[in-house]
């Protein structure tokens, strides 16, 4: 579930955070400080905003997160943030559980800045968080997403079917692994198991409709094979769009500029469609 080097490494010279960007510390509903940034993008004030939810071991300063934000910022305003336990945010990572509260804080902040339409785009762990967030915060609440994109997301919890995921489970569940995470990967990991186990991504998907949903996955993803995106799409019962990307590896590093541009176009088109309706 890492957003670090895996599979294809897509590079770009795009400068993602502009001089107009704004940095703040948000506070989640359970009291965790979350670092966030806002780039107003090219459109008028109050236009659509894309909220980027990074993968495990990422943060808003990581080059691959900044590159994705930069591509999206050519099309809309962008909010990036660091999940708990990552970067300058406080707390410890729960690897997709309480991170929903971090995304809630980022979405509510985006709306407080005047953005009426919010599209969440999550990568890997961030993709699972975006799916659960959309399922749990529906209706007309300020925390809702108006469209959702999940890139390289798992369909189910506790998956150990690939070597990278077995390594990730060691990192998360073992004391020595959490030391490696803190020192080597700059990620502080909570030592306790989930209690209760949160709603899984595949259980979340049927609850998202009629919110537009895009599922993106590479056919060379070393973490989650293609049964994961297909399971998510099937759970949507025709209510989701599925892009299986040839040659793509995992998450932000593997998403090249062309794919990020297409995701940005989909996000802004979903806003235009929703506005027309």
N, C-alpha and C positions, 0 to 999 in steps of 0.2 A: 504493500500500500504506500510505499515511499514515493515521493515526488522527486527524489534524487536520481542519479544516473541509472537508467534502466532501458534496455532496448535502444532505439534510435534516439540520438541527441540532436534536436533541431535547434539551429542557431540563427541569430538575427542581429542586425545592427540597429533595430528600432530602439529609440529612447523612450521608455514607457512612462516614467513619472515626470511630468513637466514642471516648469517653474511656478505654474499656477496652482499646483497641488497643495492640499491642506492636510496637516497631520494632527491627530487628536488621540487622547486616551479615553475610550469608552468604558462603561462599567456594566457588566452583565447583571441579569436578575439575581444571580447567586453571588454577586459581589466581586467578580474577577475583573481586573483591569485588562482591557484589550486595546492594543495599538491598531489604529486604522488610518487610512489615507484616502482622500477624495481628489480625483482629477475631473474638472468640469467638462472635459471633452470639447467637441467642435460645435455642438448644438446649442440652442437657446436654453436659458435657465429654466429649470423645471421639466426638461425633457427626460427621456428614459435614462436609467442608470443600470449598469451591469455590476453586480456584486460578486467578486471573485473569492471562492473558498478553496484555498490551496490544499495540497496533499500533505500527508504525514511527513514530518521533518522539514517542511517548507516554512517560509514566513514571507512577509510582504517585501523584504529586502533581497530575497534570493533572485538571482538573475533570471531564472526561468519563470518565476512569478511576475517579475517586472516586465519581461518580454511579452507575456500574455496580456498583462494590463495595458501595455503600450499599443498592442494591436487593437484591443477593444476600444481604447480611448480615441482611435481614429474615427469611430462610429458613434460613440455615446459617452456619457459621463461614466466614470468607473470608481468604485469603492473597493479597495483592497484592505485586508486586515490580517493579523497574525492570530491563529488559534491559540487558546490557552496552552501554556507550556512551550510555546514557540516564540522565537525572536524576543522582542521587548515586552510581550504580553506576560501577565502574571499567571499564577496557578500552575497546574500540571496537566498534561494531556491525558484524556480518557479515551483516546483513539476512536472518537466518533460518537460517544454518548452525550456528555454534557456540552460538547462543541455546538450542538444545536442552539444553545443559549448565546454563544458567541455570534452565530449567524443572525440570530434575532436582533442582537444589539447593532450589528452592521446594517441590517435592513431598516430598522427603525431610525438609525442615524441618517441613512440615505433619504428617507422620506421627510425627515425634519429639515433637510436642506432644500426641500421643495420638489423633489422628484416624485411624480405621481405614479410612474410605472417602473417596477423593479424586476429585473431578470437576474436570477442567481445562476452562476456557472461554477460548478464544483468539480475538482479533479481528485480522483482516487478517494482517499478518506473524505475529502471535501465534497466529492460527488455523493457519497452515502449520506453525508450530513445534509446536503441540499435536498435530497429525496425525502428524508425524514422531516426536515423543516417544512417542506411544502405540504406534507401529509398532516402535520400537527398544527399548522397555522394557516388554516383555510379561511374563507369568508372575507369580510371587509376589515379585518384587523390591520393595524399599522405594521405588523410583523410579517404579513403575507408576501409571497412571491407571485408576480403576475405571469411569469414563465420560468421554466427550470431547464437547465442543461446539466447532465451528469456525464463526465468524461472519465473513462477507465474506472468506473465504480464497481465495487463488488455487489453481488446480488444477495449473498448470505454471509452470516458471521462465522467465525472460527474456521475459515477455509485454510487448509494446509496442503493443498494438492500440488503446489509448485515449490521449488527450492527457495525462491525469494520470500514466499509467504511463511515457510518454515523458519527462515532466518528472522523474519519480522516477529513471529510469535516468541522466539527466544529473546529477542530484544525487549519485548513488552512484558513478558511474564517472569523473567529471571533477574535477580538482583544485579548480576554481572552485566546482563544486557542493558538494564536501565542506566548503569554507569556509563556504558559505551554510548547510549543515547544522549546522556547529558553532556559528556565531554567531547565525544567525537562528532555527534550530529546536532549539537546545540538544541536538544529536545528533552524537556523534563517530563518524565512519564509517571503517572499515578501508579502506586504500587498495589492497589486493591483491584479485585475482579469486579465486573459489572454486577450490581445488585439493585434492582432487577435488571435482567437482560433487556436492552432497548429494542423497540420495534425494528425489525430488519429492513434493509432496503426493498427487498421483494415484497414484503408485507406492506410497505409504505406506498408503493406505486399505485395500487388500486384506489387509494384515498385521495390522489392528487387531482384527478379529473374534476372539472373540465379545464384546469390550468394546462396550457400547452407544455409539453414535455419532449425534450430531445435527449436521446441516449447515444453517446459516441464511444466507440471502442476500437482499438487496433487489433488486427488479426495476428500480430506478433507480440502481444502483451505478455511479458514473462511472469506477471503476477496472477492475473485472472484470465483464464481461457474464454473462448467465445460463448460457452454455455451461460456465463454470467450476464452479458448484455442481452442475450436471447431470452433468458429467463425474465429479466426486467421488462423487456418489450412485451412478452407474452402476458405478464401480469397486468399490463395496461389495457389489454383486450382491444387493441386497435387505437387506443388513445395516445400513443407515443410514436414519435418518429425515430427510426433506428439508422444510424450511420455506422457501418463496419468499414474501417479505414485500412486499405491494403498497405502492408509494410510498416504500419505504425506500432511502436512499442507502448510504453506506459506513461500516461499523465502529461504534465506540462513539458517535460524535457522532450517528449516524443511528438508533441503537437507542433508541426511546422507553421510558418506564417500563413500559408495558404489555408490550412484547416482553421486556424484561429480567426482568420478573416471571414471564413464561411460561418463559423459559430457566431461571430459578431453580427454578420448580416442576418442570420436566423433570429438572433435576439431582437434586433431592431425591427425586423419584419413582423415578429410576433406581437410587438408593441403596436405597430401600425394596424394590424388586423384587429387586435383587441379594442383599439380606439375607434375603428370604423364600426365595430359591432355595438 
